[in-house]
Every structure is written in structure tokens, then in C-alpha cells.
Amino acid sequence: MYLNIGSDIIVRKRDIIGIFDMDNTTVSRLGKSFLPKAQRGGIIIDAAGDLPKSYVVTVGRDGETRVYFSSLASKILARRATTSII
């Protein structure tokens, strides 16, 4: 199954490590250090276009970690990730 995180970017659900709220995680010590390191590493993909509300961390089949910025709220993405369409 796949998750549309915005701007026509789709990620595989099984690759998702976590869905994080931008406001809450950027005030913590770990959040403050993680995103700048990810940016320096070139692993951030901007699907937000504008100001991101959340970000999704994935590890793909190739073992590469990627961080996707999304304009959708983390609660919306989490709901989409747990809802299955039959």
C-alpha cells in the first residue's frame, strides 16, 4: 500500500519509520539536530511547496533514509496511513 503525502508524492507505507509534526519536533533537542543533519545530507524532499506542517521519515529498499516535508498535518497523514481501502 502507498501513502500520498502531497504534491503528487507517494511513499510505500512499509517504508515509513515515522510521521512527525513540524511544530512539536522542532522544539525538542533531537528534532533540532535531526533536520539540519538531514538537510546537510541531502535527504530532504520537499513535497510541501510552502511552509511544511509535518515530515515523514522513510527507509527504502535501497536502505537510504529520506525525509519528506508535507503541507498536510501529521494527524491527517497518520489517518491516511492506517486507513485501508478494500
N, C-alpha and C positions, 0 to 999 in steps of 0.2 A: 504494500500500500504506500501511497505517497501523500505528502502534505504540501499544499500550496501556501507559501509564506508571503506572497505578494509579488507584484511586478512580474507576473508570469514565471516565477522561480519555484520549482518543485523539488523537494528533497524526499528521499526514501525514509519512511518512518523508522525502520530498524537502524538507520544510521544516526538517529538523533540521540545525543547524550543528554541534552537539557534545553529547556526553553526558559529564558530569563527576562525579567522585567528590567528595562534600562535604568529607570529611576532608582529602584531598590538596590541593584547590584553595583551601581557606580559610586555608592556612598560607602560600601564596605572596603576593607583593606585589600582583600583578594580581588574584588571586582575592579578596583582602581589599578591594580597591577596587571590583571589579565588582558584587558582590552588594549592598552598601549603595546604590550608584547605581541599580541595578535596582529596589530596594525604594522608593527615593525617587521613581523614575519611574513607579511603579505597574504595572510589567510582570511582576511575580511572581504566579504562580498556584500555590496550594498544593494539590498532589494527594497529599501525604504524610499529612496528618491529624495525625501525630505528628512525631517527630524525622526530618527528611529524611536519606536516605543519599546521594542524588545529585540532580543537577538537569540538565534538558535545555533547551538554548537553541535557539529556532526563529525563523525569519523567515517570516511568512506571505505569502500572495498580496498582501495589502494593504501589504507592506513593513514591517509592525510587528514588532519584536523582542519575544519573550515568553520568560520563564524559568519552567519548570515544576519545582517541587520534587516529588521522588518518594521513597516509602518503600522502593523497590526499589534494589538495588545497581547501580552503573554497569555492572558486568560482565554482569549479567542483562539489563539494557536493551540493551546493545550486542549481546548474543547474539540477543535478540528482533529487533533491527533488521536483523541480517544474515541471519536465517533466513527463507527464503521458503516459503510453503505453496502447493503447486500444486493 
